[in-house]
Amino acid sequence: MAKKVELLSNLDKIHTTDLGVVRIKKNLCLDTNDVVKYCISKILDKNCLIYQEGKNWYCEMDSIKITINASSYTIITAHKVNHNKSKKIEQKLSIRKEKCPKNHRCKAVPICPVNALSQKEKEVPEVDETKCIACGKCMVLCPKKVFVIEKMNC
């Protein structure tokens, strides 16, 4: 507990480098330039788990882990933490509209197991991302390779 108080009493010393800002924004998908302020707000949350191991402080909150150098108070990194044993890769289905031949009934629409694909008349199909489970059945069926499963960054 005394160690935690040490970090909390030195919040004004917490900083990061320019590269740290870029790395943290990318890792956490932040749209703010003030990543230090963001990290401090996480550290101050009553549910934040703060502990020191070796030369670093670790602050865990909301599936985020912040690493701070204990002597310089530099935020080294912050990243999302997956507490599940199996790592789930977030994926989404994209449609390459430029590859889709127009004026036909898409054979992939009726085979979608969750009805995530739809088609108006004979236009390019559309995907409902709230329904799609990225199973890949449409990819296998389409000879023009219109459907692509992409890894989501954020």
Backbone as a printed PyTorch tensor [residue, N CA C, xyz], in Angstrom:
tensor([[[  0.8260,  -1.1980,   0.0000],
         [  0.0000,   0.0000,   0.0000],
         [  0.8620,   1.2510,   0.0000]],

        [[  1.9850,   1.2150,   0.7380],
         [  2.8760,   2.3690,   0.7890],
         [  3.4450,   2.6810,  -0.5850]],

        [[  3.7270,   1.6390,  -1.3500],
         [  4.2520,   1.8380,  -2.7020],
         [  3.2350,   2.5500,  -3.5880]],

        [[  1.9800,   2.1510,  -3.4690],
         [  0.9120,   2.7630,  -4.2580],
         [  0.8190,   4.2510,  -3.9410]],

        [[  0.9270,   4.6050,  -2.6660],
         [  0.8790,   6.0080,  -2.2420],
         [  2.0340,   6.7830,  -2.8690]],

        [[  3.1870,   6.1200,  -2.9960],
         [  4.3490,   6.7740,  -3.6150],
         [  4.0430,   7.2090,  -5.0460]],

        [[  3.4280,   6.3230,  -5.8310],
         [  3.0720,   6.6790,  -7.2030],
         [  2.0200,   7.7790,  -7.2160]],

        [[  0.9900,   7.6190,  -6.4180],
         [ -0.1050,   8.5920,  -6.4070],
         [  0.3460,   9.9700,  -5.9390]],

        [[  1.3500,  10.0250,  -5.0840],
         [  1.8360,  11.3270,  -4.6190],
         [  2.7890,  11.9920,  -5.6120]],

        [[  3.1440,  11.2890,  -6.6760],
         [  4.0460,  11.8400,  -7.6930],
         [  3.4040,  11.9000,  -9.0770]],

        [[  2.0940,  12.0320,  -9.1220],
         [  1.3900,  12.0860, -10.4080],
         [  1.8690,  13.2490, -11.2760]],

        [[  2.3020,  14.3400, -10.6460],
         [  2.7680,  15.5010, -11.4070],
         [  4.0640,  15.2220, -12.1630]],

        [[  4.7500,  14.1470, -11.8080],
         [  6.0070,  13.7840, -12.4860],
         [  5.7900,  12.8490, -13.6810]],

        [[  4.5880,  12.3240, -13.7980],
         [  4.3130,  11.3540, -14.8760],
         [  4.3400,  12.0520, -16.2250]],

        [[  5.0440,  11.4440, -17.1600],
         [  5.1930,  11.9750, -18.5220],
         [  5.4740,  10.8100, -19.4670]],

        [[  5.5820,  11.1310, -20.7410],
         [  6.0010,  10.1250, -21.7180],
         [  6.7720,  10.8250, -22.8300]],

        [[  7.3170,  10.0470, -23.7330],
         [  8.0800,  10.5900, -24.8560],
         [  7.1530,  10.7780, -26.0490]],

        [[  7.6440,  11.4340, -27.0870],
         [  6.8630,  11.5910, -28.3160],
         [  6.5130,  10.2290, -28.9170]],

        [[  7.4860,   9.3130, -28.9050],
         [  7.2160,   7.9660, -29.4160],
         [  6.2330,   7.2320, -28.5120]],

        [[  6.3040,   7.5080, -27.2110],
         [  5.3550,   6.9140, -26.2770],
         [  3.9380,   7.3450, -26.5900]],

        [[  3.7520,   8.6180, -26.9260],
         [  2.4280,   9.1310, -27.2900],
         [  1.8950,   8.3620, -28.4880]],

        [[  2.7170,   8.2080, -29.5040],
         [  2.2980,   7.4950, -30.7210],
         [  1.9510,   6.0460, -30.3980]],

        [[  2.8180,   5.3800, -29.6330],
         [  2.6210,   3.9730, -29.2890],
         [  1.3380,   3.7790, -28.4700]],

        [[  1.1190,   4.6260, -27.4680],
         [ -0.0540,   4.4880, -26.5990],
         [ -1.3380,   4.7850, -27.3660]],

        [[ -1.3110,   5.8160, -28.2020],
         [ -2.4990,   6.1310, -29.0090],
         [ -2.8580,   4.9520, -29.9000]],

        [[ -1.8540,   4.3310, -30.5020],
         [ -2.0880,   3.1900, -31.3830],
         [ -2.5960,   1.9900, -30.5850]],

        [[ -1.9420,   1.6760, -29.4710],
         [ -2.3130,   0.5030, -28.6730],
         [ -3.7210,   0.5950, -28.0940]],

        [[ -4.1230,   1.8090, -27.7020],
         [ -5.4180,   1.9790, -27.0470],
         [ -6.4820,   2.5760, -27.9610]],

        [[ -6.1020,   2.8450, -29.2110],
         [ -7.0230,   3.4440, -30.1770],
         [ -7.5940,   4.7570, -29.6520]],

        [[ -6.7310,   5.6040, -29.1460],
         [ -7.1420,   6.8920, -28.5870],
         [ -7.1630,   7.9560, -29.6610]],

        [[ -8.0820,   8.8900, -29.5350],
         [ -8.1210,  10.0160, -30.4690],
         [ -7.7330,  11.3190, -29.7700]],

        [[ -7.0820,  11.2040, -28.6230],
         [ -6.6050,  12.3760, -27.9020],
         [ -5.0880,  12.4680, -28.0150]],

        [[ -4.5620,  13.6830, -27.9950],
         [ -3.1070,  13.8530, -28.0000],
         [ -2.5470,  13.8710, -26.5900]],

        [[ -3.4180,  14.0450, -25.5850],
         [ -2.9620,  14.1080, -24.1980],
         [ -3.0950,  12.7330, -23.5490]],

        [[ -2.2070,  11.8250, -23.9500],
         [ -2.2660,  10.4660, -23.4230],
         [ -1.8580,  10.4230, -21.9540]],

        [[ -1.0250,  11.3630, -21.5180],
         [ -0.6180,  11.3990, -20.1120],
         [ -1.8380,  11.6780, -19.2360]],

        [[ -2.6210,  12.6620, -19.6140],
         [ -3.8390,  12.9950, -18.8660],
         [ -4.7890,  11.7940, -18.8540]],

        [[ -4.9240,  11.1320, -19.9870],
         [ -5.7810,   9.9480, -20.0830],
         [ -5.2870,   8.8660, -19.1150]],

        [[ -3.9820,   8.5920, -19.1320],
         [ -3.4190,   7.5510, -18.2670],
         [ -3.5760,   7.9160, -16.7910]],

        [[ -3.3570,   9.1630, -16.4560],
         [ -3.5130,   9.5930, -15.0690],
         [ -4.9570,   9.4130, -14.6160]],

        [[ -5.9110,   9.6880, -15.4950],
         [ -7.3190,   9.4890, -15.1210],
         [ -7.6000,   8.0190, -14.8240]],

        [[ -6.9600,   7.1220, -15.5610],
         [ -7.1190,   5.6910, -15.3040],
         [ -6.4660,   5.3090, -13.9720]],

        [[ -5.2870,   5.8630, -13.7070],
         [ -4.5630,   5.5800, -12.4720],
         [ -5.3630,   6.0490, -11.2550]],

        [[ -6.0530,   7.1670, -11.3770],
         [ -6.8120,   7.7350, -10.2680],
         [ -8.1480,   7.0320, -10.0140]],

        [[ -8.5800,   6.2030, -10.9540],
         [ -9.8470,   5.4970, -10.7710],
         [ -9.7560,   4.5890,  -9.5460]],

        [[-10.7940,   4.5700,  -8.7400],
         [-10.7890,   3.7900,  -7.4970],
         [-10.6280,   2.2920,  -7.7430]],

        [[-10.9590,   1.8150,  -8.9420],
         [-10.8440,   0.3900,  -9.2600],
         [ -9.5070,   0.0180,  -9.8920]],

        [[ -8.6130,   0.9780, -10.0060],
         [ -7.3130,   0.7170, -10.6290],
         [ -6.4360,  -0.1030,  -9.6850]],

        [[ -5.8840,  -1.1760, -10.2050],
         [ -4.9480,  -2.0160,  -9.4610],
         [ -3.5460,  -1.4930,  -9.7450]],

        [[ -2.8740,  -1.0190,  -8.7140],
         [ -1.5350,  -0.4450,  -8.8550],
         [ -0.5530,  -1.3120,  -8.0830]],

        [[  0.5220,  -1.7140,  -8.7510],
         [  1.5520,  -2.5050,  -8.0800],
         [  2.8980,  -2.2420,  -8.7420]],

        [[  3.9610,  -2.5290,  -7.9940],
         [  5.3060,  -2.3510,  -8.5200],
         [  5.9860,  -3.6990,  -8.5910]],

        [[  6.6280,  -3.9470,  -9.7350],
         [  7.4480,  -5.1320,  -9.9240],
         [  8.7570,  -4.6700, -10.5210]],

        [[  9.8370,  -4.9110,  -9.8240],
         [ 11.1440,  -4.4850, -10.3100],
         [ 11.2030,  -2.9870, -10.4970]],

        [[ 11.6110,  -2.5700, -11.6720],
         [ 11.8060,  -1.1470, -11.9270],
         [ 10.5630,  -0.4290, -12.4470]],

        [[  9.4390,  -1.1190, -12.5350],
         [  8.2400,  -0.5170, -13.1250],
         [  7.0240,  -0.5680, -12.2110]],

        [[  6.1710,   0.4390, -12.3910],
         [  4.8320,   0.4420, -11.8290],
         [  3.9130,  -0.1540, -12.8940]],

        [[  2.8930,  -0.8560, -12.4570],
         [  1.8770,  -1.3700, -13.3630],
         [  0.5220,  -0.9310, -12.8280]],

        [[ -0.2930,  -0.3870, -13.6930],
         [ -1.6260,   0.0860, -13.3350],
         [ -2.6110,  -0.5830, -14.2840]],

        [[ -3.5320,  -1.3500, -13.7190],
         [ -4.5050,  -2.0840, -14.5330],
         [ -5.9140,  -1.6210, -14.2180]],

        [[ -6.6400,  -1.2610, -15.2990],
         [ -7.9960,  -0.7510, -15.1610],
         [ -8.7010,  -0.8770, -16.4990]],

        [[ -9.9610,  -1.3130, -16.4930],
         [-10.7690,  -1.3840, -17.7160],
         [-10.0590,  -2.1260, -18.8490]],

        [[ -9.4550,  -3.2540, -18.5630],
         [ -8.7280,  -4.0570, -19.5640],
         [ -7.5650,  -3.2990, -20.1920]],

        [[ -7.0190,  -2.3460, -19.4570],
         [ -5.8550,  -1.5750, -19.9120],
         [ -4.7510,  -1.7490, -18.8760]],

        [[ -3.5260,  -1.9290, -19.3600],
         [ -2.3720,  -2.0320, -18.4750],
         [ -1.3850,  -0.9320, -18.8490]],

        [[ -1.0710,  -0.1030, -17.8710],
         [ -0.1470,   1.0130, -18.0690],
         [  1.1610,   0.6690, -17.3590]],

        [[  2.2750,   0.8300, -18.0510],
         [  3.5850,   0.5510, -17.4810],
         [  4.3400,   1.8650, -17.3260]],

        [[  4.7940,   2.1520, -16.0910],
         [  5.4770,   3.4020, -15.7790],
         [  6.8100,   3.0780, -15.1200]],

        [[  7.8840,   3.6940, -15.6060],
         [  9.1860,   3.5160, -14.9860],
         [  9.1490,   4.1200, -13.5900]],

        [[  9.5570,   3.3520, -12.5770],
         [  9.4360,   3.7750, -11.1810],
         [ 10.3950,   4.8830, -10.7850]],

        [[ 11.5050,   5.0270, -11.4830],
         [ 12.4470,   6.0800, -11.0890],
         [ 12.2480,   7.3710, -11.8710]],

        [[ 11.8860,   7.2780, -13.1440],
         [ 11.7310,   8.4890, -13.9580],
         [ 10.2720,   8.9180, -14.1280]],

        [[  9.3430,   8.0570, -13.7430],
         [  7.8990,   8.2960, -13.9080],
         [  7.4980,   8.4800, -15.3740]],

        [[  8.2340,   7.8330, -16.2580],
         [  7.9300,   7.8560, -17.6860],
         [  6.9490,   6.7350, -18.0030]],

        [[  5.8430,   7.0730, -18.6710],
         [  4.9320,   6.0330, -19.1370],
         [  5.6150,   5.3520, -20.3100]],

        [[  5.9500,   4.1060, -20.1140],
         [  6.6510,   3.3500, -21.1470],
         [  5.6660,   2.9010, -22.2140]],

        [[  4.5630,   2.3360, -21.7620],
         [  3.5430,   1.8820, -22.6970],
         [  2.2140,   1.7340, -21.9800]],

        [[  1.1840,   1.5940, -22.7430],
         [ -0.1410,   1.2520, -22.2500],
         [ -0.7750,   0.4250, -23.3530]],

        [[ -1.4090,  -0.6510, -22.9750],
         [ -2.0060,  -1.5270, -23.9780],
         [ -3.2320,  -2.2290, -23.4160]],

        [[ -4.0240,  -2.7810, -24.3190],
         [ -5.1990,  -3.5370, -23.9260],
         [ -4.7650,  -4.9050, -23.4380]],

        [[ -5.4620,  -5.3980, -22.4270],
         [ -5.1470,  -6.6920, -21.8470],
         [ -6.3370,  -7.6110, -22.0670]],

        [[ -6.0610,  -8.7970, -22.5920],
         [ -7.1010,  -9.8030, -22.7640],
         [ -6.9920, -10.7650, -21.5890]],

        [[ -7.9760, -10.7290, -20.6910],
         [ -7.9540, -11.5810, -19.5120],
         [ -8.4560, -12.9850, -19.7900]],

        [[ -8.9830, -13.2290, -20.9800],
         [ -9.4400, -14.5680, -21.3500],
         [ -8.2430, -15.4080, -21.7360]],

        [[ -8.3050, -16.7000, -21.4820],
         [ -7.2130, -17.6020, -21.8520],
         [ -7.0750, -17.7150, -23.3660]],

        [[ -8.2090, -17.7670, -24.0710],
         [ -8.1510, -17.8430, -25.5260],
         [ -8.1690, -16.4330, -26.0870]],

        [[ -7.2580, -16.1550, -26.9780],
         [ -7.1880, -14.8310, -27.5680],
         [ -8.1450, -14.7440, -28.7440]],

        [[ -9.0880, -13.8310, -28.6360],
         [-10.0650, -13.6430, -29.7010],
         [ -9.5600, -12.5390, -30.6170]],

        [[ -9.5060, -12.8330, -31.8920],
         [ -9.0940, -11.8270, -32.8630],
         [-10.3500, -11.1950, -33.4220]],

        [[-10.4460,  -9.9040, -33.2670],
         [-11.6060,  -9.1940, -33.7880],
         [-11.4770,  -9.1090, -35.3080]],

        [[-12.5200,  -9.5400, -36.0010],
         [-12.5120,  -9.5340, -37.4510],
         [-13.8030,  -8.9420, -37.9740]],

        [[-13.7370,  -8.4500, -39.1930],
         [-14.9510,  -7.9680, -39.8360],
         [-14.9070,  -8.3260, -41.3170]],

        [[-16.0800,  -8.4450, -41.8820],
         [-16.2120,  -8.7580, -43.3000],
         [-16.2770,  -7.4620, -44.0870]],

        [[-15.4560,  -7.3650, -45.1120],
         [-15.4950,  -6.2150, -46.0120],
         [-15.8780,  -6.6930, -47.4070]],

        [[-16.5000,  -5.7980, -48.1500],
         [-16.9000,  -6.1070, -49.5220],
         [-16.1280,  -5.1990, -50.4650]],

        [[-15.4000,  -5.8140, -51.3800],
         [-14.6700,  -5.0620, -52.4090],
         [-15.6350,  -4.7790, -53.5530]],

        [[-16.3010,  -3.6620, -53.4680],
         [-17.3590,  -3.3300, -54.4320],
         [-16.8440,  -3.2480, -55.8640]],

        [[-15.5980,  -2.8230, -56.0250],
         [-15.0560,  -2.6760, -57.3760],
         [-14.8460,  -4.0210, -58.0650]],

        [[-14.7450,  -5.1110, -57.3000],
         [-14.5510,  -6.4420, -57.8750],
         [-15.8700,  -7.1530, -58.1960]],

        [[-16.9410,  -6.6480, -57.6490],
         [-18.2300,  -7.3210, -57.8010],
         [-18.8510,  -7.0190, -59.1670]],

        [[-19.1500,  -8.0670, -59.9300],
         [-19.8390,  -7.8260, -61.2020],
         [-21.2760,  -7.3880, -60.9130]],

        [[-21.7040,  -6.3690, -61.5870],
         [-23.0530,  -5.8410, -61.3470],
         [-24.0830,  -6.6870, -62.1090]],

        [[-25.3260,  -6.4260, -61.8210],
         [-26.4550,  -7.0510, -62.5220],
         [-26.5080,  -8.5740, -62.3810]],

        [[-26.3830,  -9.0550, -61.1540],
         [-26.5810, -10.4860, -60.9190],
         [-27.1020, -10.6790, -59.4880]],

        [[-27.6760, -11.8230, -59.2500],
         [-28.1010, -12.1690, -57.8990],
         [-26.9120, -12.8440, -57.2160]],

        [[-26.4860, -12.2840, -56.1160],
         [-25.3230, -12.8150, -55.3930],
         [-25.6950, -14.1320, -54.7080]],

        [[-24.9340, -15.1720, -55.0170],
         [-25.1970, -16.4910, -54.4380],
         [-24.7750, -16.5840, -52.9750]],

        [[-23.9730, -15.6310, -52.5180],
         [-23.5270, -15.6560, -51.1230],
         [-24.6140, -15.1920, -50.1570]],

        [[-25.5120, -14.3450, -50.6120],
         [-26.5510, -13.7910, -49.7330],
         [-27.3750, -14.8880, -49.0570]],

        [[-27.9180, -15.8430, -49.8130],
         [-28.7620, -16.8450, -49.1480],
         [-27.9960, -17.8630, -48.2900]],

        [[-26.6840, -17.9910, -48.4720],
         [-25.9460, -18.9900, -47.6920],
         [-25.4210, -18.4420, -46.3630]],

        [[-25.5700, -17.1530, -46.1280],
         [-25.0860, -16.5560, -44.8750],
         [-25.8870, -17.1350, -43.6990]],

        [[-25.2150, -17.7800, -42.7490],
         [-25.9300, -18.4480, -41.6620],
         [-26.6310, -17.5030, -40.6850]],

        [[-26.2640, -16.2160, -40.6880],
         [-26.8720, -15.2640, -39.7480],
         [-27.6000, -14.1330, -40.4660]],

        [[-27.8180, -14.2990, -41.7700],
         [-28.5130, -13.2980, -42.5870],
         [-27.8870, -11.9060, -42.4930]],

        [[-26.5600, -11.8670, -42.4940],
         [-25.8530, -10.5870, -42.4200],
         [-25.6920,  -9.9410, -43.7920]],

        [[-25.8940, -10.7190, -44.8570],
         [-25.7680, -10.1860, -46.2170],
         [-27.1380,  -9.8920, -46.7980]],

        [[-27.2020,  -8.7820, -47.5150],
         [-28.4460,  -8.4290, -48.2110],
         [-28.0850,  -7.8270, -49.5610]],

        [[-29.0630,  -7.8200, -50.4470],
         [-28.8380,  -7.2730, -51.7790],
         [-30.1230,  -6.6390, -52.2820]],

        [[-30.0180,  -5.4150, -52.7300],
         [-31.1610,  -4.7150, -53.3220],
         [-31.1050,  -4.9260, -54.8300]],

        [[-32.1900,  -5.4540, -55.3520],
         [-32.2530,  -5.7570, -56.7990],
         [-31.0080,  -6.5370, -57.2010]],

        [[-30.2430,  -5.9940, -58.1370],
         [-29.0230,  -6.6790, -58.5620],
         [-27.8000,  -5.8040, -58.3010]],

        [[-27.8520,  -5.0550, -57.1980],
         [-26.7310,  -4.1940, -56.8000],
         [-25.6900,  -5.0110, -56.0460]],

        [[-24.5960,  -4.3700, -55.6840],
         [-23.5530,  -5.0130, -54.8870],
         [-24.1410,  -5.3610, -53.5150]],

        [[-23.8600,  -6.5450, -52.9980],
         [-24.3860,  -6.9090, -51.6790],
         [-23.8520,  -5.9830, -50.5800]],

        [[-24.5710,  -5.9600, -49.4650],
         [-24.1620,  -5.1760, -48.3090],
         [-24.0770,  -6.1130, -47.1100]],

        [[-23.2170,  -5.7680, -46.1640],
         [-23.0640,  -6.5750, -44.9590],
         [-23.5490,  -5.7880, -43.7430]],

        [[-24.3050,  -6.4330, -42.9000],
         [-24.7290,  -5.8530, -41.6260],
         [-23.7070,  -6.3040, -40.5830]],

        [[-22.8060,  -5.3940, -40.2070],
         [-21.7110,  -5.7450, -39.3000],
         [-22.1930,  -6.1420, -37.9140]],

        [[-23.4090,  -5.7490, -37.5640],
         [-23.9360,  -6.1310, -36.2530],
         [-24.3620,  -7.5950, -36.2210]],

        [[-24.5750,  -8.1820, -37.3940],
         [-24.9860,  -9.5860, -37.4780],
         [-23.8370, -10.5130, -37.8760]],

        [[-22.9210, -10.0080, -38.6890],
         [-21.8710, -10.8410, -39.2790],
         [-20.9790, -11.4740, -38.2070]],

        [[-20.7010, -12.7680, -38.3770],
         [-19.8250, -13.4950, -37.4580],
         [-18.4850, -13.8370, -38.1230]],

        [[-18.2570, -13.3030, -39.3070],
         [-17.0020, -13.5050, -40.0530],
         [-16.6690, -14.9920, -40.2170]],

        [[-17.6650, -15.7760, -40.6120],
         [-17.4670, -17.2190, -40.7620],
         [-16.7010, -17.5820, -42.0420]],

        [[-16.7840, -16.7200, -43.0620],
         [-16.0400, -16.9460, -44.2980],
         [-16.7580, -17.7380, -45.3640]],

        [[-17.9970, -18.1560, -45.1340],
         [-18.7220, -18.9430, -46.1410],
         [-18.8800, -18.1680, -47.4400]],

        [[-19.1510, -16.8810, -47.3490],
         [-19.3130, -16.0630, -48.5540],
         [-17.9940, -15.9600, -49.3210]],

        [[-16.8880, -15.8970, -48.6000],
         [-15.5690, -15.8170, -49.2440],
         [-15.2980, -17.0640, -50.0850]],

        [[-15.6240, -18.2080, -49.5180],
         [-15.3790, -19.4770, -50.1970],
         [-16.2360, -19.5950, -51.4550]],

        [[-17.4640, -19.1250, -51.3820],
         [-18.4040, -19.2580, -52.4870],
         [-18.1250, -18.3030, -53.6510]],

        [[-17.6470, -17.1120, -53.3560],
         [-17.5030, -16.0800, -54.3900],
         [-16.2390, -16.2720, -55.2340]],

        [[-16.3950, -16.5180, -56.5390],
         [-15.2290, -16.7180, -57.4070],
         [-14.4660, -15.4180, -57.6930]],

        [[-15.1090, -14.2730, -57.4990],
         [-14.4740, -12.9810, -57.7960],
         [-13.7270, -12.4160, -56.5880]],

        [[-13.7530, -13.1300, -55.4700],
         [-13.0560, -12.7050, -54.2490],
         [-13.5060, -11.3210, -53.7900]],

        [[-14.8090, -11.1110, -53.8340],
         [-15.4110,  -9.8380, -53.4340],
         [-15.3910,  -9.6980, -51.9140]],

        [[-15.5540, -10.8100, -51.1930],
         [-15.6370, -10.7720, -49.7410],
         [-14.2720, -11.0230, -49.1150]],

        [[-13.9250, -10.1970, -48.1310],
         [-12.6390, -10.2980, -47.4660],
         [-12.8580, -10.1320, -45.9610]],

        [[-12.2320, -11.0030, -45.1790],
         [-12.2780, -10.8470, -43.7290],
         [-10.9980, -10.1420, -43.3030]],

        [[-11.1700,  -9.0160, -42.6450],
         [-10.0340,  -8.1930, -42.2230],
         [ -9.9410,  -8.1660, -40.7030]],

        [[ -8.7290,  -8.0860, -40.2010],
         [ -8.5130,  -7.9240, -38.7770],
         [ -8.7980,  -6.4810, -38.4220]],

        [[ -9.5750,  -6.2770, -37.3610],
         [ -9.8840,  -4.9310, -36.9150],
         [ -8.7840,  -4.4400, -35.9840]],

        [[ -8.3450,  -3.2000, -36.1950],
         [ -7.3050,  -2.6350, -35.3460],
         [ -7.8360,  -2.1460, -34.0170]],

        [[ -9.0410,  -1.6300, -34.0460],
         [ -9.5770,  -1.0640, -32.8100],
         [-10.9670,  -1.5670, -32.5440]]])
